[in-house]
Amino acid sequence: MTDARRPKGLLLDAMGTLIGLRRSVGSTYAAFAAEHGLNVEAPEINAVFPRLFRAAPPLAFPGLEGEALLEAEQAWWVALIDGCLQACGHEGPLPEGLGPALFAYYASAEPWQVYEDVAEHLQRWRSAGLKLAVVSNFDQRLHGLLEQLELAPLLDAVVVSSAVGAAKPDPRPFTRALELLALPADAAWHIGDSPEDEAGARAAGLHCVLIQRQQPAGTPGGTPP
């Protein structure tokens, strides 16, 4: 690659690109549901979760910040969890505490893994002088999660859809990351794993490279649970 074509920065998707789940969404949801008195099968949740996630409104809350944003983020996920259980035959309200417990669990490092090649690539890119930012359709939990997984020191910026007020394929998360890196679109590439990554990057004027990882059942590309 010639110096003229070499990017000066990389925008990186998170879920399915840098990190992934150790086990399926259904396995975790079913285990937590059992602790709250509900009997639901993991394969049933795996079957409905991707569809319900795709049908949900964007995980983005324009104008909110601080505690109000955190409350909106948790409410979004609790509604999705409730919808999954209802689609699996549960009737009545969601057991108290189940949604917040799952929300808190996925803020911890325990359910996540960093793909084996990620740290090496990030370190090599930084050594080469590239600026690095994560652009993810996730919420504020991602900041702490990347700290726990020891990836945060290798990144210059992290942009999540909930806080920026728009979700991929909207170009605004990409343009916000470019602003934080002080780079024009033609000086950066995006690496992701979903159609939303490709469409959003293109809309922002970025070259996009798509990769494919092995994912647990019930996890659509780029989807945090």
N, C-alpha and C positions, 0 to 999 in steps of 0.2 A: 504494500500500500504506500503510495506517495505521501509526502508530508502535506500536500495540498488537500488530500482526501481524508487524512487522519483526523478523527474527532478530537476536540479539546475537553469534552465532557461526555459522561454517560448518564442517562436517566434509566433507572432500574425498577422494574416491577418487584413487588415483595413476594406475595403468596404464589407459589408455583414456579417462582424464578429464583429467589434467594433462599426462601424457607418453605417448608411444607409440614403437613401433619404426620405424626407418628402412627396414628390409627384413624379409622374412618370417623366422620361426623356422627354417623348413626350409632357406632359403638359407644362414643362418649355421651351423646344425648340419652341413649337408652340406659346407661349406667347411672347417670344423674337422675333420670326420671324414676328409676327403681328406688333410689334413696328417698324420693319424695312420694312413694306409694303408687307409682304408675307402672303398669306393665306394657311396654312397647318394644317391638323388635327392631334391632339395628338395621336389617335389610329394608324394612318399610321406610325408615327415616332416610336412608341412603337413596331410596327411589324417589322421594318427594322433595328433598332439600334443594337439589339443583334447580328444579322447576320453580319452586317458590322463591328462591333467591333471585332468579332472573326476572320474576314478575314483580318483585318488591320495588318501591320507589327508590331513587338513588340514595345512597348513604352519604348525604350531603345536606348541610344545614346552614344556608346563607345567613349571615348576620348574628349567629350565635357564637359565644365563646365562654370560657370558664366553666362554672358549674352548670349553667344552662345547656351548654354544648354536651357535656358529659351525660346529663340526664336524657337528652335527645338521642344520643348514641345508644345508651343502654335500652331505652324504650324501643328503638328501632329493632334491636336484636331480640328483645323479649317478645315483640310482636311476631317476628319470624319464627322463633322457637314455638310459640303458641300455635301458629299456623301449621307448623310441621306436625305437632302432636295431634291437632284436630284432623289433619289429613290422614293420620294413621288410626283414627277412630276414637280418640279421646274426646269426651264430652264434658262440658262444664269449664269453669275458670282454670287457668294455669295454677298449679299449687304455689302457694306463697314461698318465695325464696328460690324457686327453681331457676327462673330466668337470670336473676342477679348472680346466682352461684355459677352458672355456665359462663356468664359474661366475665366474671372474675377469673375463672379457671383459664380461659383462653388469653387472659392478660399475663399469665405466667409462662415460663419457659417449658414447663413439663410436657405439654402436648405437642411441642414443635421440634423440628430438626432443621439444622442448617445443611443444605446440600453439600456433599463432600468437596466439590470443586470451587465453592463460593469464596472462601477466605483467601485461597491462593490467587484467584482472579482479581479480587478486590485489592489485595496487597500489590500485585504486579501492576495493575492499572494506576494505583496511587504513585508507585515508584516511577512510573512513566510520565507523571505529571498531569494525569487526567483528573478533572473534577467529577465527583460522584454524588448523585442524589437518588433517593428512592421516591417513586411516585406510585401511590397505592390507593385503591378503592377500599380503604380501611378507616379506622377511627383513631383517636388519640392513644389507644392502648399500644399502637405500633411503636411509639417512641420508647416506652419502657421495655417493650419486648426486644427491640433491637439492642438495647443496652444489656439486658440479661443474656442475650445470645452472643454478646461481644462483637457485634457488627457495627455498632454506632461509631466507634473511634475511626472506622475506615470510611465513613461517609461525611460529606460536607453539608448535606441538607436532607430532610425528610418531609415530604408533602403528603398529607392524607386528605382524601376527598371530603370527609366530614367537616374538617376545619376550613378548607379552601372554599367550600360551598358549591362544589361541582364534582361529578364523578366521571371517570373515563367511560365512554369515548368523547366526552366533552374535552376540548383542548385546554381548558383553564388550569387543571392541575399541572400540565406540562409547562405552560407559560409561566406559572408561578415558580416552578423549579428552575427554569432558565433564569428568571429574575434573581433567585437566590444564588445561583452560580455565576451571575453576571456574564452570561453567554448568549449569543444569538442562536436561533434555531439551527442555522446551517453549520454550527460548530459543535453540535451534539447529536448523539444517536440515542435511541431508546431500545432497551432489551426487555421483552415481556413474553407472555405465553398465551394471550387471549386475543380474540377479534377486537375487543375493546381497546387493548393496547395498540394494535395496528391502526385502527381507525382514529383514535385520539392523537397518536403521534403524527399521523399523516395530516390531520386537521391543524396541528400546531407547526407544521413545516419540518418535522423531524424524519430522518431515516429510521426505520424500525427493523429490528432483528427479532424474530420469534423463535423460541426454543420450546421443547416439549419434555416435561418431566413425568416420571411415573407417580401417579397420585392415588391416595386411598379411595375406596369406593365412596360415592356420594359427594365428591368435592369437584365442582366445576372449576375450570382454569381461573386462577387469580382470585379465588373466593376465600375470604376469611370466615370462620364460623362464629 
